[in-house]
């Protein structure tokens, strides 16, 4: 799909969609959203870019293999789960910072878990889609 | 008693899997990490076993939400015993894989998935919540789907279709049973269910739910008449993978059956008769199936079914003594079956075939290895003082105690069938004069491997053979453990109090 309109649009859509995915990730704790949906939106951003500009171009802006995001995301998740152990609480207890952080709001271990999910979803879906479109 | 660290065996396996994913491309580093990590996992399991042995059932509530609502993890003696056995055979398989798994499979993430599988197994044994048990079962089967298809050989894919279909069906039945149970009681916590199910007046509905569970777990543990997927699929993946499948996956089903039928559904006369009949027919069909097979891995697959029948028979007798026998058999069987599939893998690497007709002369060419392989083989038969003997001894005593002579007869028949099969196996593969087999190009033979890889395969078999010997010679200690497990299972009061607090 090498049309000039789609190519130009995709260049603007990529940062917009990535920003939107982070927004969805952050509002996820009490409102609809969260790591899974956010991750899907972020991977859609890259998929649209790869449809418009070809797979090689998208690869060159990501720089590393998307599969690498899977273990990184899992580290976030396992870290958020194990953090309560250090204060003598059971596994996966929600820990919260006392003061809200500007713009983001209240931050707790749940956000780190969600970030982990976010990264794993991007890693998995991009690996699958890139592998499939490579062999097409 | 509350202890937040009892989920450590699960989390440690997850940690290992993540670590292995980071070294995706370095095959040798993966092998090192997997072996060392499995050693540490055994150490963790041993410490946990000692803790539970000393201070009784340990409980943690993940997320710190109180018992009937949150996610409970319970480590009673049975759970930690199973976790310990899982990590032991995990260690053996991980070392065996260093030698036996091809680099092509390692490249597709064999080691991370292996540790995800062991994580699922540990989780299933520690779960104190029936829905969570389902989730761990899903983790187990999804990892096993990857393991059984990894490498993508034609035979593997054919076997995996049967495997996947039946296991998904079992999951659906299991999930339906949970839904019905939740509809009846409004709870998913197993300790809470134990109290609530006892109060339901409509016993017919409870029995229907219990049968749904029996079917779901029955498919997973390959019980008559739902066993046919097992011999159709277990001989297809590489031997290291069949070893972990044969050793542990069917036993999770037995674990779940024991747990559910001692804690939640106390079987009435009808259920006991049903389980006894299923056990007898499982022994018979597994034993007879193994007699006519020629592929050695198919023989072992049928023997798994036969011996699942023994364990189910213990549940069918439903006395403390019989449950003791079942638990002892479980301990013995996990170690021996894992070892036997590794033995079949080593035989294949040396001879290049699984066919009993073509094999032969193994004892003449490799006397020391043959004697080593004799230990798991004859433990399986239960020749005293090897490990199988004591387990069957207690099962038969349990049967005599409740005058269930038919079941005792079937256990003895099953033992004789096993003896016949193993004797035939021994004389065909080891004593018969063997001919020189034509070299296969696709097989990488034992003597072509690097010395480190050769040693890894032998050492892992040696390790499990020693444990088998230890179980047989130190039976006194295993009986102590098994009798405590049986006592805890038959008197679930302490389990319930540990989870829900003093009532």
Interface residues (C-beta under 8 A of the other chain):
Chain A: X67 X70 X71 X74 X75 X78 X81 X82 X84 X85 X88 X89 X90 X91 X92 X93 X94
Chain B: X2 X4 X5 X7 X11 X14 X15 X17 X18 X21 X22 X24 X60 X61 X62 X63 X64
